[in-house]
Amino acid sequence: MDRERLLLHLQGAEERAIGARLVDLAERALRDDRPLASDFLDPLGQKIAQSILGSIPEVSYRAYGGYPKAERRRLLIFPEYDSHEEFDEPIAALDLTLESKFDGAGHRDCLGAILGTGLERDKVGDIIVTSRGFQAVVAVEVADFLLTHLTHVGKIPVTVERIDPERLEVPPERVKEIRATVASLRLDAVASLGFGVSRTRMAREIKGERVKLNWKTVRDPAHSVAQGDTLSIRGRGRVVVEEVQGTTRKGRISLLLKRYV
């Protein structure tokens, strides 16, 4: 397996580190003749995985996130000749019921409680806020640990139960179409339009490393955006540049954006 060739297209230390771990898993899966699970990957990590594992004909993989549109997913990597086998899913779904009301509780509170038990972020998938508390998708090997050690979210006691992923209360995705014009395809201009904030504020968000373009953090407000790109801010959904529709008589660029919340 030519590691350098497989990793050559990756940019930056973070991407290469993700790629190297995936190559390691592929090599071990072939050597040990068994399926191996990756950590949870965000959409950028999944894109890297697709580019690398798709270039290794000896292996196959499947993605597991708990529900069809999960953002974070684990990959199960295995020898290609096992592609018709049924495998145990490498994820588990947990239901967290708060024993009293926690006004304003959100994704960050639940994630903080889980990481507060000592687990790493890459063992945690998507988190869903429910009327009773939360639901979380986690690596199967840490599920029993959390059943025992996750006792509070903030100061509120919590009851944790393992559930079938079919019971995940995935909220329906809402899509808003935005048709408007911008002076240029700068990131700050397009993002301010898509997320409904001023360009000045969006420039601060970008410089503060809170905005991602195609799941990569971009620090330059002047970075160019193209049709098909995805802009995201954690906790505020994502915006897809659906169409760049041409230039108006006044020289502005017409866009069709779709905001998913």
C-alpha positions in Angstrom: 0.0 0.0 0.0 1.6 3.2 -1.2 1.0 5.6 1.8 2.7 8.6 0.2 0.5 8.4 -2.9 -2.6 8.0 -0.8 -1.8 11.0 1.3 -0.3 13.2 -1.3 -3.5 15.2 -2.1 -4.1 16.2 1.5 -3.4 19.7 2.7 -2.1 20.6 6.2 -1.1 18.6 9.2 -4.7 18.0 10.4 -5.8 16.4 7.1 -2.7 14.3 6.8 -3.1 13.1 10.4 -6.7 12.0 9.6 -5.6 10.4 6.4 -2.7 8.5 8.1 -5.1 7.1 10.7 -7.4 5.8 8.0 -4.5 4.2 6.1 -3.4 2.5 9.3 -6.9 1.1 9.8 -7.0 -0.2 6.3 -3.7 -1.9 6.6 -4.6 -3.5 9.9 -8.0 -4.6 8.6 -6.3 -6.4 5.7 -3.5 -7.8 7.9 -5.9 -9.1 10.6 -8.6 -10.0 8.2 -11.4 -8.3 10.3 -13.4 -5.1 10.3 -12.1 -2.1 12.2 -14.0 1.0 13.2 -12.7 4.6 12.8 -13.4 7.3 15.3 -16.3 9.6 14.5 -15.5 11.8 11.5 -17.0 15.1 10.6 -18.0 15.8 7.0 -14.4 16.8 6.1 -13.0 13.6 7.6 -15.6 11.6 5.7 -14.6 13.4 2.4 -10.9 12.5 3.2 -11.9 8.9 3.9 -13.8 8.7 0.6 -10.8 9.9 -1.3 -8.4 7.5 0.4 -10.4 4.4 0.9 -11.8 4.7 -2.6 -8.3 4.4 -3.9 -7.6 1.1 -2.1 -9.4 -1.6 -4.1 -8.6 -4.3 -1.4 -10.9 -2.7 1.2 -14.5 -1.6 1.5 -16.2 0.5 4.2 -19.6 1.5 5.6 -20.6 4.6 7.4 -22.7 4.7 10.6 -24.2 7.7 12.2 -27.4 6.5 13.8 -29.7 8.0 11.2 -29.5 8.8 7.5 -28.5 12.5 7.7 -26.2 12.3 10.7 -23.3 14.8 10.4 -20.7 12.8 12.3 -20.2 9.2 11.4 -17.9 6.2 12.1 -16.6 4.1 9.3 -16.3 0.3 9.5 -13.3 -0.7 7.3 -13.0 -4.3 6.1 -11.4 -6.5 3.4 -13.3 -6.0 0.1 -14.2 -9.8 -0.1 -16.3 -9.4 3.1 -18.4 -6.7 1.5 -21.6 -8.9 1.6 -21.1 -9.7 5.3 -23.4 -8.4 8.0 -21.5 -6.6 10.8 -22.4 -5.3 14.2 -22.9 -1.6 14.1 -19.9 0.3 15.8 -22.3 2.8 17.4 -24.8 3.0 20.2 -27.7 5.4 20.8 -28.3 6.8 24.3 -31.3 8.6 25.8 -30.5 11.1 28.5 -33.5 12.2 30.6 -33.0 15.2 32.9 -34.6 14.9 36.3 -35.6 18.5 36.3 -36.0 21.3 33.8 -32.8 22.9 32.5 -33.8 26.1 30.7 -31.7 26.9 27.7 -30.0 23.5 27.8 -28.4 22.8 24.4 -26.0 20.6 22.5 -22.9 22.1 24.2 -24.2 21.3 27.7 -24.7 17.6 26.8 -21.4 17.3 25.0 -19.6 19.0 27.9 -21.2 16.5 30.3 -20.1 13.5 28.2 -16.5 14.8 27.8 -16.5 15.6 31.5 -16.5 11.8 32.1 -13.0 11.7 30.5 -14.0 10.6 27.0 -12.5 12.1 23.9 -14.6 14.1 21.4 -14.0 11.5 18.6 -16.0 8.9 20.5 -19.1 11.1 20.3 -21.3 11.5 17.2 -24.4 13.6 16.8 -26.4 15.0 19.8 -30.1 15.7 19.6 -32.0 17.9 22.0 -35.4 16.5 23.1 -38.2 17.6 25.3 -36.9 15.5 28.1 -33.2 16.1 27.7 -30.9 14.7 25.0 -30.1 11.8 22.8 -26.5 11.0 21.8 -24.9 8.7 19.3 -21.6 7.3 20.7 -19.0 4.7 20.0 -20.4 1.3 21.0 -17.3 0.5 23.2 -18.0 3.5 25.5 -21.8 3.0 25.9 -21.6 1.0 29.0 -19.1 3.4 30.5 -21.5 6.3 30.0 -24.4 4.3 31.4 -22.5 4.2 34.7 -20.5 7.4 34.8 -22.7 10.0 33.1 -24.8 11.2 36.1 -25.3 14.9 35.5 -25.7 17.5 32.8 -24.5 20.6 34.5 -25.9 20.3 38.0 -29.0 18.4 36.9 -29.1 14.7 37.6 -29.7 12.6 34.4 -30.9 9.1 33.7 -29.1 7.4 30.9 -30.7 4.5 28.9 -29.4 2.7 25.8 -32.0 2.7 23.0 -32.4 1.4 19.5 -31.2 4.0 17.0 -34.7 3.8 15.5 -35.9 5.7 18.6 -33.7 8.7 17.9 -36.0 11.7 17.7 -34.4 13.4 14.7 -36.0 16.8 14.1 -37.2 17.5 10.6 -34.7 19.5 8.6 -36.0 22.9 7.6 -34.8 24.5 4.4 -35.0 28.2 3.6 -34.3 29.5 0.1 -32.6 32.8 -0.2 -32.5 34.6 -3.5 -30.5 37.9 -3.5 -27.4 39.6 -5.0 -24.0 40.3 -3.7 -21.2 42.6 -4.8 -18.7 39.7 -4.9 -18.3 36.0 -4.0 -16.2 36.8 -1.0 -16.9 34.5 2.0 -17.9 37.4 4.3 -20.5 38.7 1.7 -22.1 35.3 1.0 -22.1 34.1 4.6 -23.6 37.3 5.9 -26.4 36.9 3.3 -27.0 33.3 4.1 -26.9 33.6 7.9 -28.7 36.9 8.0 -26.1 39.0 9.9 -24.1 42.1 9.0 -21.0 41.7 6.9 -18.9 43.3 9.6 -20.1 40.8 12.2 -19.5 37.9 9.8 -16.0 39.1 9.1 -15.4 38.9 12.9 -16.8 35.4 13.0 -14.5 34.3 10.2 -11.4 35.9 11.8 -12.5 34.2 15.0 -12.3 30.8 13.3 -15.9 30.0 13.8 -16.9 29.7 10.1 -16.2 26.7 8.0 -16.1 26.4 4.2 -16.7 22.9 2.9 -16.0 21.8 6.5 -12.6 23.5 6.7 -12.0 26.5 8.9 -11.2 29.6 6.8 -9.7 32.7 8.4 -9.8 35.1 5.5 -13.1 37.0 5.0 -12.0 37.6 1.3 -11.7 33.9 0.5 -13.7 33.1 -2.7 -16.9 31.0 -2.6 -18.2 29.0 -5.6 -21.3 27.2 -6.6 -21.8 24.0 -4.6 -19.9 25.2 -1.6 -21.2 24.6 1.9 -20.8 27.3 4.6 -21.3 26.3 8.3 -21.3 27.7 11.8 -21.7 25.4 14.7 -25.1 25.7 16.3 -26.4 27.8 13.4 -26.8 25.3 10.6 -25.3 25.4 7.2 -25.8 27.4 4.0 -25.3 25.8 0.5 -24.5 27.9 -2.5 -27.1 26.2 -4.7 -26.6 28.4 -7.8 -24.6 31.3 -9.0 -27.1 32.7 -11.5 -25.1 35.4 -13.3 -24.6 39.1 -13.1 -27.2 41.8 -13.0 -27.2 45.0 -15.1 -25.6 46.8 -12.1 -22.8 44.3 -11.9 -24.0 42.4 -8.9 -24.0 38.6 -8.7 -27.3 36.8 -8.3 -27.3 33.8 -6.0 -29.7 31.1 -4.9 -28.7 29.9 -1.4 -30.3 27.2 0.7 -30.1 27.5 4.5 -30.5 24.2 6.5 -31.4 24.6 10.2 
